Amino acid sequence: MARRGYAQSFASDGLQASLAAVVGPNLAGSVGIGNLKRGILHVHATNSVALQELTFAKRAVLQRLQQDHPDSGIRELKFHVTPSARG
């Protein structure tokens, strides 16, 4: 299962749900989870306004993701603007 990437897909869905819960319904449709590399979770926003809102909520988002997914090893968040972020 892990070899085919199913475990990563399930983890990504859980991270997306936690992210949506902390940023609220207005912003949840404009953000998406990217890759997790070396403890840095990449979060994509569809536009610069959503990116700025994420930046304001960075500490709360990081704490919520660490709390909900303690085994993920998330240490830091990095935000990017990607027009097709939601998916």
PDB file of N, CA, C and O in Angstrom, chain B, residues numbered from 101:
ATOM      1  N   MET B 101       0.821  -1.185   0.000  1.00  0.00           N
ATOM      2  CA  MET B 101       0.000   0.000   0.000  1.00  0.00           C
ATOM      3  C   MET B 101       0.869   1.255   0.000  1.00  0.00           C
ATOM      4  O   MET B 101       0.615   2.185  -0.765  1.00  0.00           O
ATOM      5  N   ALA B 102       1.875   1.285   0.838  1.00  0.00           N
ATOM      6  CA  ALA B 102       2.747   2.458   0.898  1.00  0.00           C
ATOM      7  C   ALA B 102       3.537   2.621  -0.392  1.00  0.00           C
ATOM      8  O   ALA B 102       3.819   3.743  -0.813  1.00  0.00           O
ATOM      9  N   ARG B 103       3.897   1.497  -1.024  1.00  0.00           N
ATOM     10  CA  ARG B 103       4.684   1.553  -2.243  1.00  0.00           C
ATOM     11  C   ARG B 103       3.926   2.241  -3.377  1.00  0.00           C
ATOM     12  O   ARG B 103       4.535   2.909  -4.213  1.00  0.00           O
ATOM     13  N   ARG B 104       2.627   2.085  -3.410  1.00  0.00           N
ATOM     14  CA  ARG B 104       1.820   2.691  -4.467  1.00  0.00           C
ATOM     15  C   ARG B 104       1.364   4.114  -4.126  1.00  0.00           C
ATOM     16  O   ARG B 104       0.725   4.768  -4.950  1.00  0.00           O
ATOM     17  N   GLY B 105       1.682   4.592  -2.936  1.00  0.00           N
ATOM     18  CA  GLY B 105       1.374   5.970  -2.583  1.00  0.00           C
ATOM     19  C   GLY B 105       0.024   6.171  -1.917  1.00  0.00           C
ATOM     20  O   GLY B 105      -0.375   7.311  -1.677  1.00  0.00           O
ATOM     21  N   TYR B 106      -0.701   5.079  -1.607  1.00  0.00           N
ATOM     22  CA  TYR B 106      -2.008   5.223  -0.980  1.00  0.00           C
ATOM     23  C   TYR B 106      -1.903   5.819   0.415  1.00  0.00           C
ATOM     24  O   TYR B 106      -2.743   6.634   0.800  1.00  0.00           O
ATOM     25  N   ALA B 107      -0.907   5.437   1.166  1.00  0.00           N
ATOM     26  CA  ALA B 107      -0.741   5.962   2.526  1.00  0.00           C
ATOM     27  C   ALA B 107      -0.492   7.463   2.485  1.00  0.00           C
ATOM     28  O   ALA B 107      -1.017   8.205   3.316  1.00  0.00           O
ATOM     29  N   GLN B 108       0.304   7.909   1.523  1.00  0.00           N
ATOM     30  CA  GLN B 108       0.580   9.344   1.403  1.00  0.00           C
ATOM     31  C   GLN B 108      -0.682  10.106   1.029  1.00  0.00           C
ATOM     32  O   GLN B 108      -0.903  11.221   1.503  1.00  0.00           O
ATOM     33  N   SER B 109      -1.503   9.513   0.188  1.00  0.00           N
ATOM     34  CA  SER B 109      -2.753  10.148  -0.219  1.00  0.00           C
ATOM     35  C   SER B 109      -3.690  10.317   0.972  1.00  0.00           C
ATOM     36  O   SER B 109      -4.310  11.369   1.130  1.00  0.00           O
ATOM     37  N   PHE B 110      -3.795   9.285   1.814  1.00  0.00           N
ATOM     38  CA  PHE B 110      -4.646   9.369   3.002  1.00  0.00           C
ATOM     39  C   PHE B 110      -4.108  10.419   3.975  1.00  0.00           C
ATOM     40  O   PHE B 110      -4.886  11.164   4.570  1.00  0.00           O
ATOM     41  N   ALA B 111      -2.797  10.485   4.142  1.00  0.00           N
ATOM     42  CA  ALA B 111      -2.190  11.475   5.027  1.00  0.00           C
ATOM     43  C   ALA B 111      -2.446  12.888   4.495  1.00  0.00           C
ATOM     44  O   ALA B 111      -2.730  13.806   5.264  1.00  0.00           O
ATOM     45  N   SER B 112      -2.343  13.049   3.188  1.00  0.00           N
ATOM     46  CA  SER B 112      -2.585  14.355   2.579  1.00  0.00           C
ATOM     47  C   SER B 112      -4.027  14.805   2.798  1.00  0.00           C
ATOM     48  O   SER B 112      -4.281  15.981   3.060  1.00  0.00           O
ATOM     49  N   ASP B 113      -4.963  13.874   2.690  1.00  0.00           N
ATOM     50  CA  ASP B 113      -6.370  14.208   2.936  1.00  0.00           C
ATOM     51  C   ASP B 113      -6.580  14.665   4.378  1.00  0.00           C
ATOM     52  O   ASP B 113      -7.335  15.603   4.633  1.00  0.00           O
ATOM     53  N   GLY B 114      -5.916  14.006   5.313  1.00  0.00           N
ATOM     54  CA  GLY B 114      -6.021  14.394   6.710  1.00  0.00           C
ATOM     55  C   GLY B 114      -5.414  15.760   6.975  1.00  0.00           C
ATOM     56  O   GLY B 114      -5.966  16.554   7.736  1.00  0.00           O
ATOM     57  N   LEU B 115      -4.277  16.033   6.347  1.00  0.00           N
ATOM     58  CA  LEU B 115      -3.645  17.346   6.492  1.00  0.00           C
ATOM     59  C   LEU B 115      -4.522  18.435   5.882  1.00  0.00           C
ATOM     60  O   LEU B 115      -4.648  19.525   6.441  1.00  0.00           O
ATOM     61  N   GLN B 116      -5.126  18.136   4.734  1.00  0.00           N
ATOM     62  CA  GLN B 116      -6.006  19.115   4.091  1.00  0.00           C
ATOM     63  C   GLN B 116      -7.207  19.418   4.979  1.00  0.00           C
ATOM     64  O   GLN B 116      -7.621  20.573   5.085  1.00  0.00           O
ATOM     65  N   ALA B 117      -7.768  18.398   5.615  1.00  0.00           N
ATOM     66  CA  ALA B 117      -8.912  18.605   6.507  1.00  0.00           C
ATOM     67  C   ALA B 117      -8.521  19.456   7.714  1.00  0.00           C
ATOM     68  O   ALA B 117      -9.277  20.338   8.119  1.00  0.00           O
ATOM     69  N   SER B 118      -7.357  19.200   8.285  1.00  0.00           N
ATOM     70  CA  SER B 118      -6.884  19.995   9.424  1.00  0.00           C
ATOM     71  C   SER B 118      -6.620  21.436   9.010  1.00  0.00           C
ATOM     72  O   SER B 118      -6.940  22.368   9.748  1.00  0.00           O
ATOM     73  N   LEU B 119      -6.038  21.617   7.835  1.00  0.00           N
ATOM     74  CA  LEU B 119      -5.781  22.963   7.328  1.00  0.00           C
ATOM     75  C   LEU B 119      -7.095  23.711   7.127  1.00  0.00           C
ATOM     76  O   LEU B 119      -7.210  24.874   7.512  1.00  0.00           O
ATOM     77  N   ALA B 120      -8.070  23.062   6.537  1.00  0.00           N
ATOM     78  CA  ALA B 120      -9.374  23.683   6.299  1.00  0.00           C
ATOM     79  C   ALA B 120     -10.045  24.066   7.619  1.00  0.00           C
ATOM     80  O   ALA B 120     -10.696  25.106   7.711  1.00  0.00           O
ATOM     81  N   ALA B 121      -9.885  23.230   8.627  1.00  0.00           N
ATOM     82  CA  ALA B 121     -10.512  23.509   9.918  1.00  0.00           C
ATOM     83  C   ALA B 121      -9.913  24.745  10.585  1.00  0.00           C
ATOM     84  O   ALA B 121     -10.636  25.519  11.212  1.00  0.00           O
ATOM     85  N   VAL B 122      -8.620  24.933  10.457  1.00  0.00           N
ATOM     86  CA  VAL B 122      -7.979  26.058  11.137  1.00  0.00           C
ATOM     87  C   VAL B 122      -8.114  27.371  10.357  1.00  0.00           C
ATOM     88  O   VAL B 122      -8.179  28.436  10.972  1.00  0.00           O
ATOM     89  N   VAL B 123      -8.157  27.322   9.023  1.00  0.00           N
ATOM     90  CA  VAL B 123      -8.255  28.574   8.259  1.00  0.00           C
ATOM     91  C   VAL B 123      -9.693  29.007   8.037  1.00  0.00           C
ATOM     92  O   VAL B 123      -9.934  30.165   7.695  1.00  0.00           O
ATOM     93  N   GLY B 124     -10.642  28.123   8.218  1.00  0.00           N
ATOM     94  CA  GLY B 124     -12.046  28.476   8.059  1.00  0.00           C
ATOM     95  C   GLY B 124     -12.556  28.219   6.650  1.00  0.00           C
ATOM     96  O   GLY B 124     -11.774  28.027   5.719  1.00  0.00           O
ATOM     97  N   PRO B 125     -13.867  28.219   6.507  1.00  0.00           N
ATOM     98  CA  PRO B 125     -14.473  27.860   5.218  1.00  0.00           C
ATOM     99  C   PRO B 125     -14.217  28.873   4.102  1.00  0.00           C
ATOM    100  O   PRO B 125     -14.177  28.493   2.932  1.00  0.00           O
ATOM    101  N   ASN B 126     -14.045  30.141   4.433  1.00  0.00           N
ATOM    102  CA  ASN B 126     -13.810  31.150   3.396  1.00  0.00           C
ATOM    103  C   ASN B 126     -12.464  30.971   2.699  1.00  0.00           C
ATOM    104  O   ASN B 126     -12.353  31.196   1.494  1.00  0.00           O
ATOM    105  N   LEU B 127     -11.455  30.572   3.442  1.00  0.00           N
ATOM    106  CA  LEU B 127     -10.111  30.423   2.894  1.00  0.00           C
ATOM    107  C   LEU B 127      -9.811  28.985   2.474  1.00  0.00           C
ATOM    108  O   LEU B 127      -8.905  28.758   1.672  1.00  0.00           O
ATOM    109  N   ALA B 128     -10.547  28.023   2.995  1.00  0.00           N
ATOM    110  CA  ALA B 128     -10.260  26.610   2.742  1.00  0.00           C
ATOM    111  C   ALA B 128     -10.300  26.254   1.257  1.00  0.00           C
ATOM    112  O   ALA B 128      -9.535  25.400   0.809  1.00  0.00           O
ATOM    113  N   GLY B 129     -11.167  26.885   0.503  1.00  0.00           N
ATOM    114  CA  GLY B 129     -11.252  26.598  -0.919  1.00  0.00           C
ATOM    115  C   GLY B 129     -10.119  27.166  -1.732  1.00  0.00           C
ATOM    116  O   GLY B 129     -10.002  26.864  -2.920  1.00  0.00           O
ATOM    117  N   SER B 130      -9.282  27.982  -1.127  1.00  0.00           N
ATOM    118  CA  SER B 130      -8.180  28.641  -1.837  1.00  0.00           C
ATOM    119  C   SER B 130      -6.815  28.106  -1.457  1.00  0.00           C
ATOM    120  O   SER B 130      -5.800  28.632  -1.913  1.00  0.00           O
ATOM    121  N   VAL B 131      -6.766  27.071  -0.631  1.00  0.00           N
ATOM    122  CA  VAL B 131      -5.475  26.532  -0.190  1.00  0.00           C
ATOM    123  C   VAL B 131      -5.426  25.024  -0.407  1.00  0.00           C
ATOM    124  O   VAL B 131      -6.451  24.343  -0.430  1.00  0.00           O
ATOM    125  N   GLY B 132      -4.220  24.533  -0.563  1.00  0.00           N
ATOM    126  CA  GLY B 132      -4.023  23.097  -0.739  1.00  0.00           C
ATOM    127  C   GLY B 132      -2.683  22.669  -0.168  1.00  0.00           C
ATOM    128  O   GLY B 132      -1.746  23.461  -0.071  1.00  0.00           O
ATOM    129  N   ILE B 133      -2.612  21.405   0.206  1.00  0.00           N
ATOM    130  CA  ILE B 133      -1.403  20.827   0.781  1.00  0.00           C
ATOM    131  C   ILE B 133      -0.482  20.375  -0.348  1.00  0.00           C
ATOM    132  O   ILE B 133      -0.925  19.775  -1.327  1.00  0.00           O
ATOM    133  N   GLY B 134       0.807  20.674  -0.193  1.00  0.00           N
ATOM    134  CA  GLY B 134       1.810  20.217  -1.144  1.00  0.00           C
ATOM    135  C   GLY B 134       2.646  19.108  -0.533  1.00  0.00           C
ATOM    136  O   GLY B 134       2.144  18.301   0.248  1.00  0.00           O
ATOM    137  N   ASN B 135       3.907  19.072  -0.887  1.00  0.00           N
ATOM    138  CA  ASN B 135       4.826  18.042  -0.407  1.00  0.00           C
ATOM    139  C   ASN B 135       5.336  18.347   0.992  1.00  0.00           C
ATOM    140  O   ASN B 135       5.379  19.498   1.426  1.00  0.00           O
ATOM    141  N   LEU B 136       5.720  17.281   1.683  1.00  0.00           N
ATOM    142  CA  LEU B 136       6.385  17.393   2.978  1.00  0.00           C
ATOM    143  C   LEU B 136       7.791  16.852   2.797  1.00  0.00           C
ATOM    144  O   LEU B 136       7.986  15.654   2.589  1.00  0.00           O
ATOM    145  N   LYS B 137       8.773  17.749   2.878  1.00  0.00           N
ATOM    146  CA  LYS B 137      10.168  17.362   2.701  1.00  0.00           C
ATOM    147  C   LYS B 137      10.995  17.911   3.842  1.00  0.00           C
ATOM    148  O   LYS B 137      10.983  19.114   4.107  1.00  0.00           O
ATOM    149  N   ARG B 138      11.712  17.034   4.516  1.00  0.00           N
ATOM    150  CA  ARG B 138      12.616  17.415   5.605  1.00  0.00           C
ATOM    151  C   ARG B 138      11.932  18.250   6.673  1.00  0.00           C
ATOM    152  O   ARG B 138      12.526  19.178   7.222  1.00  0.00           O
ATOM    153  N   GLY B 139      10.677  17.916   6.968  1.00  0.00           N
ATOM    154  CA  GLY B 139       9.944  18.611   8.015  1.00  0.00           C
ATOM    155  C   GLY B 139       9.288  19.905   7.575  1.00  0.00           C
ATOM    156  O   GLY B 139       8.652  20.580   8.385  1.00  0.00           O
ATOM    157  N   ILE B 140       9.430  20.264   6.309  1.00  0.00           N
ATOM    158  CA  ILE B 140       8.826  21.492   5.789  1.00  0.00           C
ATOM    159  C   ILE B 140       7.636  21.115   4.923  1.00  0.00           C
ATOM    160  O   ILE B 140       7.785  20.451   3.897  1.00  0.00           O
ATOM    161  N   LEU B 141       6.452  21.545   5.347  1.00  0.00           N
ATOM    162  CA  LEU B 141       5.237  21.284   4.590  1.00  0.00           C
ATOM    163  C   LEU B 141       4.976  22.473   3.675  1.00  0.00           C
ATOM    164  O   LEU B 141       4.886  23.613   4.129  1.00  0.00           O
ATOM    165  N   HIS B 142       4.857  22.193   2.390  1.00  0.00           N
ATOM    166  CA  HIS B 142       4.585  23.231   1.405  1.00  0.00           C
ATOM    167  C   HIS B 142       3.076  23.356   1.244  1.00  0.00           C
ATOM    168  O   HIS B 142       2.387  22.375   0.964  1.00  0.00           O
ATOM    169  N   VAL B 143       2.575  24.563   1.423  1.00  0.00           N
ATOM    170  CA  VAL B 143       1.147  24.845   1.325  1.00  0.00           C
ATOM    171  C   VAL B 143       0.963  25.824   0.167  1.00  0.00           C
ATOM    172  O   VAL B 143       1.644  26.846   0.088  1.00  0.00           O
ATOM    173  N   HIS B 144       0.031  25.497  -0.727  1.00  0.00           N
ATOM    174  CA  HIS B 144      -0.195  26.302  -1.918  1.00  0.00           C
ATOM    175  C   HIS B 144      -1.485  27.093  -1.793  1.00  0.00           C
ATOM    176  O   HIS B 144      -2.502  26.576  -1.331  1.00  0.00           O
ATOM    177  N   ALA B 145      -1.435  28.337  -2.203  1.00  0.00           N
ATOM    178  CA  ALA B 145      -2.603  29.220  -2.212  1.00  0.00           C
ATOM    179  C   ALA B 145      -2.899  29.601  -3.660  1.00  0.00           C
ATOM    180  O   ALA B 145      -1.987  29.690  -4.482  1.00  0.00           O
ATOM    181  N   THR B 146      -4.169  29.825  -3.968  1.00  0.00           N
ATOM    182  CA  THR B 146      -4.546  30.140  -5.346  1.00  0.00           C
ATOM    183  C   THR B 146      -4.231  31.570  -5.739  1.00  0.00           C
ATOM    184  O   THR B 146      -4.141  31.875  -6.928  1.00  0.00           O
ATOM    185  N   ASN B 147      -4.060  32.456  -4.763  1.00  0.00           N
ATOM    186  CA  ASN B 147      -3.769  33.856  -5.085  1.00  0.00           C
ATOM    187  C   ASN B 147      -3.005  34.507  -3.941  1.00  0.00           C
ATOM    188  O   ASN B 147      -2.841  33.913  -2.875  1.00  0.00           O
ATOM    189  N   SER B 148      -2.544  35.714  -4.165  1.00  0.00           N
ATOM    190  CA  SER B 148      -1.718  36.393  -3.174  1.00  0.00           C
ATOM    191  C   SER B 148      -2.511  36.814  -1.930  1.00  0.00           C
ATOM    192  O   SER B 148      -1.945  36.921  -0.842  1.00  0.00           O
ATOM    193  N   VAL B 149      -3.802  37.050  -2.085  1.00  0.00           N
ATOM    194  CA  VAL B 149      -4.627  37.409  -0.929  1.00  0.00           C
ATOM    195  C   VAL B 149      -4.722  36.221   0.027  1.00  0.00           C
ATOM    196  O   VAL B 149      -4.574  36.377   1.239  1.00  0.00           O
ATOM    197  N   ALA B 150      -4.968  35.037  -0.525  1.00  0.00           N
ATOM    198  CA  ALA B 150      -5.019  33.824   0.303  1.00  0.00           C
ATOM    199  C   ALA B 150      -3.667  33.556   0.939  1.00  0.00           C
ATOM    200  O   ALA B 150      -3.595  33.114   2.086  1.00  0.00           O
ATOM    201  N   LEU B 151      -2.593  33.820   0.202  1.00  0.00           N
ATOM    202  CA  LEU B 151      -1.244  33.649   0.742  1.00  0.00           C
ATOM    203  C   LEU B 151      -1.002  34.571   1.928  1.00  0.00           C
ATOM    204  O   LEU B 151      -0.409  34.159   2.925  1.00  0.00           O
ATOM    205  N   GLN B 152      -1.456  35.809   1.826  1.00  0.00           N
ATOM    206  CA  GLN B 152      -1.285  36.762   2.922  1.00  0.00           C
ATOM    207  C   GLN B 152      -2.088  36.332   4.148  1.00  0.00           C
ATOM    208  O   GLN B 152      -1.602  36.441   5.274  1.00  0.00           O
ATOM    209  N   GLU B 153      -3.297  35.849   3.944  1.00  0.00           N
ATOM    210  CA  GLU B 153      -4.111  35.352   5.058  1.00  0.00           C
ATOM    211  C   GLU B 153      -3.431  34.168   5.731  1.00  0.00           C
ATOM    212  O   GLU B 153      -3.434  34.068   6.957  1.00  0.00           O
ATOM    213  N   LEU B 154      -2.847  33.267   4.938  1.00  0.00           N
ATOM    214  CA  LEU B 154      -2.108  32.134   5.508  1.00  0.00           C
ATOM    215  C   LEU B 154      -0.921  32.615   6.331  1.00  0.00           C
ATOM    216  O   LEU B 154      -0.632  32.072   7.397  1.00  0.00           O
ATOM    217  N   THR B 155      -0.248  33.619   5.837  1.00  0.00           N
ATOM    218  CA  THR B 155       0.913  34.154   6.550  1.00  0.00           C
ATOM    219  C   THR B 155       0.502  34.698   7.917  1.00  0.00           C
ATOM    220  O   THR B 155       1.208  34.497   8.906  1.00  0.00           O
ATOM    221  N   PHE B 156      -0.633  35.383   7.973  1.00  0.00           N
ATOM    222  CA  PHE B 156      -1.119  35.892   9.256  1.00  0.00           C
ATOM    223  C   PHE B 156      -1.450  34.763  10.222  1.00  0.00           C
ATOM    224  O   PHE B 156      -1.266  34.906  11.430  1.00  0.00           O
ATOM    225  N   ALA B 157      -1.938  33.643   9.698  1.00  0.00           N
ATOM    226  CA  ALA B 157      -2.371  32.521  10.540  1.00  0.00           C
ATOM    227  C   ALA B 157      -1.318  31.418  10.639  1.00  0.00           C
ATOM    228  O   ALA B 157      -1.622  30.317  11.097  1.00  0.00           O
ATOM    229  N   LYS B 158      -0.096  31.698  10.218  1.00  0.00           N
ATOM    230  CA  LYS B 158       0.937  30.662  10.136  1.00  0.00           C
ATOM    231  C   LYS B 158       1.158  29.911  11.445  1.00  0.00           C
ATOM    232  O   LYS B 158       1.219  28.681  11.451  1.00  0.00           O
ATOM    233  N   ARG B 159       1.276  30.629  12.537  1.00  0.00           N
ATOM    234  CA  ARG B 159       1.543  29.978  13.824  1.00  0.00           C
ATOM    235  C   ARG B 159       0.385  29.056  14.230  1.00  0.00           C
ATOM    236  O   ARG B 159       0.614  27.937  14.691  1.00  0.00           O
ATOM    237  N   ALA B 160      -0.838  29.521  14.062  1.00  0.00           N
ATOM    238  CA  ALA B 160      -2.002  28.706  14.414  1.00  0.00           C
ATOM    239  C   ALA B 160      -2.119  27.480  13.505  1.00  0.00           C
ATOM    240  O   ALA B 160      -2.462  26.391  13.963  1.00  0.00           O
ATOM    241  N   VAL B 161      -1.833  27.665  12.222  1.00  0.00           N
ATOM    242  CA  VAL B 161      -1.891  26.549  11.274  1.00  0.00           C
ATOM    243  C   VAL B 161      -0.848  25.501  11.630  1.00  0.00           C
ATOM    244  O   VAL B 161      -1.148  24.308  11.664  1.00  0.00           O
ATOM    245  N   LEU B 162       0.376  25.944  11.894  1.00  0.00           N
ATOM    246  CA  LEU B 162       1.447  25.014  12.244  1.00  0.00           C
ATOM    247  C   LEU B 162       1.120  24.244  13.525  1.00  0.00           C
ATOM    248  O   LEU B 162       1.306  23.029  13.583  1.00  0.00           O
ATOM    249  N   GLN B 163       0.638  24.944  14.541  1.00  0.00           N
ATOM    250  CA  GLN B 163       0.301  24.274  15.797  1.00  0.00           C
ATOM    251  C   GLN B 163      -0.804  23.254  15.603  1.00  0.00           C
ATOM    252  O   GLN B 163      -0.736  22.160  16.165  1.00  0.00           O
ATOM    253  N   ARG B 164      -1.825  23.587  14.818  1.00  0.00           N
ATOM    254  CA  ARG B 164      -2.941  22.665  14.591  1.00  0.00           C
ATOM    255  C   ARG B 164      -2.493  21.433  13.821  1.00  0.00           C
ATOM    256  O   ARG B 164      -2.891  20.318  14.157  1.00  0.00           O
ATOM    257  N   LEU B 165      -1.669  21.617  12.791  1.00  0.00           N
ATOM    258  CA  LEU B 165      -1.186  20.477  12.018  1.00  0.00           C
ATOM    259  C   LEU B 165      -0.289  19.579  12.868  1.00  0.00           C
ATOM    260  O   LEU B 165      -0.368  18.354  12.772  1.00  0.00           O
ATOM    261  N   GLN B 166       0.556  20.175  13.691  1.00  0.00           N
ATOM    262  CA  GLN B 166       1.405  19.373  14.582  1.00  0.00           C
ATOM    263  C   GLN B 166       0.581  18.625  15.610  1.00  0.00           C
ATOM    264  O   GLN B 166       0.899  17.486  15.950  1.00  0.00           O
ATOM    265  N   GLN B 167      -0.464  19.247  16.105  1.00  0.00           N
ATOM    266  CA  GLN B 167      -1.326  18.622  17.102  1.00  0.00           C
ATOM    267  C   GLN B 167      -2.133  17.472  16.488  1.00  0.00           C
ATOM    268  O   GLN B 167      -2.234  16.397  17.081  1.00  0.00           O
ATOM    269  N   ASP B 168      -2.702  17.696  15.311  1.00  0.00           N
ATOM    270  CA  ASP B 168      -3.541  16.684  14.672  1.00  0.00           C
ATOM    271  C   ASP B 168      -2.735  15.548  14.052  1.00  0.00           C
ATOM    272  O   ASP B 168      -3.241  14.435  13.912  1.00  0.00           O
ATOM    273  N   HIS B 169      -1.491  15.817  13.682  1.00  0.00           N
ATOM    274  CA  HIS B 169      -0.657  14.819  12.997  1.00  0.00           C
ATOM    275  C   HIS B 169       0.741  14.787  13.610  1.00  0.00           C
ATOM    276  O   HIS B 169       1.709  15.200  12.971  1.00  0.00           O
ATOM    277  N   PRO B 170       0.851  14.297  14.847  1.00  0.00           N
ATOM    278  CA  PRO B 170       2.142  14.347  15.542  1.00  0.00           C
ATOM    279  C   PRO B 170       3.221  13.472  14.899  1.00  0.00           C
ATOM    280  O   PRO B 170       4.409  13.751  15.061  1.00  0.00           O
ATOM    281  N   ASP B 171       2.836  12.432  14.182  1.00  0.00           N
ATOM    282  CA  ASP B 171       3.822  11.542  13.567  1.00  0.00           C
ATOM    283  C   ASP B 171       4.311  12.039  12.211  1.00  0.00           C
ATOM    284  O   ASP B 171       5.194  11.423  11.613  1.00  0.00           O
ATOM    285  N   SER B 172       3.758  13.133  11.720  1.00  0.00           N
ATOM    286  CA  SER B 172       4.132  13.618  10.391  1.00  0.00           C
ATOM    287  C   SER B 172       5.508  14.286  10.374  1.00  0.00           C
ATOM    288  O   SER B 172       6.165  14.311   9.333  1.00  0.00           O
ATOM    289  N   GLY B 173       5.946  14.820  11.496  1.00  0.00           N
ATOM    290  CA  GLY B 173       7.258  15.466  11.574  1.00  0.00           C
ATOM    291  C   GLY B 173       7.283  16.864  10.988  1.00  0.00           C
ATOM    292  O   GLY B 173       8.337  17.330  10.555  1.00  0.00           O
ATOM    293  N   ILE B 174       6.145  17.542  10.964  1.00  0.00           N
ATOM    294  CA  ILE B 174       6.092  18.898  10.412  1.00  0.00           C
ATOM    295  C   ILE B 174       6.763  19.864  11.393  1.00  0.00           C
ATOM    296  O   ILE B 174       6.360  19.963  12.552  1.00  0.00           O
ATOM    297  N   ARG B 175       7.783  20.570  10.917  1.00  0.00           N
ATOM    298  CA  ARG B 175       8.492  21.551  11.736  1.00  0.00           C
ATOM    299  C   ARG B 175       8.246  22.977  11.267  1.00  0.00           C
ATOM    300  O   ARG B 175       8.301  23.919  12.057  1.00  0.00           O
ATOM    301  N   GLU B 176       7.974  23.129   9.969  1.00  0.00           N
ATOM    302  CA  GLU B 176       7.883  24.456   9.374  1.00  0.00           C
ATOM    303  C   GLU B 176       6.898  24.417   8.215  1.00  0.00           C
ATOM    304  O   GLU B 176       6.650  23.369   7.620  1.00  0.00           O
ATOM    305  N   LEU B 177       6.342  25.587   7.911  1.00  0.00           N
ATOM    306  CA  LEU B 177       5.440  25.730   6.770  1.00  0.00           C
ATOM    307  C   LEU B 177       6.056  26.699   5.775  1.00  0.00           C
ATOM    308  O   LEU B 177       6.668  27.695   6.162  1.00  0.00           O
ATOM    309  N   LYS B 178       5.894  26.405   4.507  1.00  0.00           N
ATOM    310  CA  LYS B 178       6.337  27.302   3.452  1.00  0.00           C
ATOM    311  C   LYS B 178       5.162  27.497   2.508  1.00  0.00           C
ATOM    312  O   LYS B 178       4.577  26.526   2.027  1.00  0.00           O
ATOM    313  N   PHE B 179       4.820  28.746   2.245  1.00  0.00           N
ATOM    314  CA  PHE B 179       3.663  29.061   1.432  1.00  0.00           C
ATOM    315  C   PHE B 179       4.077  29.470   0.025  1.00  0.00           C
ATOM    316  O   PHE B 179       5.101  30.125  -0.172  1.00  0.00           O
ATOM    317  N   HIS B 180       3.257  29.069  -0.953  1.00  0.00           N
ATOM    318  CA  HIS B 180       3.504  29.363  -2.362  1.00  0.00           C
ATOM    319  C   HIS B 180       2.189  29.760  -3.021  1.00  0.00           C
ATOM    320  O   HIS B 180       1.121  29.297  -2.621  1.00  0.00           O
ATOM    321  N   VAL B 181       2.273  30.622  -4.035  1.00  0.00           N
ATOM    322  CA  VAL B 181       1.109  30.945  -4.856  1.00  0.00           C
ATOM    323  C   VAL B 181       1.141  30.017  -6.066  1.00  0.00           C
ATOM    324  O   VAL B 181       2.096  30.014  -6.843  1.00  0.00           O
ATOM    325  N   THR B 182       0.086  29.239  -6.207  1.00  0.00           N
ATOM    326  CA  THR B 182      -0.071  28.321  -7.326  1.00  0.00           C
ATOM    327  C   THR B 182      -1.533  28.416  -7.765  1.00  0.00           C
ATOM    328  O   THR B 182      -2.416  27.996  -7.016  1.00  0.00           O
ATOM    329  N   PRO B 183      -1.818  28.953  -8.954  1.00  0.00           N
ATOM    330  CA  PRO B 183      -3.207  29.160  -9.350  1.00  0.00           C
ATOM    331  C   PRO B 183      -4.102  27.931  -9.280  1.00  0.00           C
ATOM    332  O   PRO B 183      -5.307  28.064  -9.068  1.00  0.00           O
ATOM    333  N   SER B 184      -3.549  26.752  -9.452  1.00  0.00           N
ATOM    334  CA  SER B 184      -4.361  25.533  -9.378  1.00  0.00           C
ATOM    335  C   SER B 184      -4.085  24.777  -8.081  1.00  0.00           C
ATOM    336  O   SER B 184      -3.919  23.557  -8.097  1.00  0.00           O
ATOM    337  N   ALA B 185      -4.034  25.496  -6.956  1.00  0.00           N
ATOM    338  CA  ALA B 185      -3.644  24.920  -5.675  1.00  0.00           C
ATOM    339  C   ALA B 185      -4.644  23.905  -5.147  1.00  0.00           C
ATOM    340  O   ALA B 185      -4.247  22.915  -4.532  1.00  0.00           O
ATOM    341  N   ARG B 186      -5.898  24.123  -5.368  1.00  0.00           N
ATOM    342  CA  ARG B 186      -6.929  23.248  -4.806  1.00  0.00           C
ATOM    343  C   ARG B 186      -7.052  22.023  -5.682  1.00  0.00           C
ATOM    344  O   ARG B 186      -7.252  22.116  -6.893  1.00  0.00           O
ATOM    345  N   GLY B 187      -6.925  20.850  -5.032  1.00  0.00           N
ATOM    346  CA  GLY B 187      -7.078  19.650  -5.844  1.00  0.00           C
ATOM    347  C   GLY B 187      -6.902  18.401  -5.114  1.00  0.00           C
ATOM    348  O   GLY B 187      -7.009  17.324  -5.700  1.00  0.00           O
TER     349      GLY B 187
END
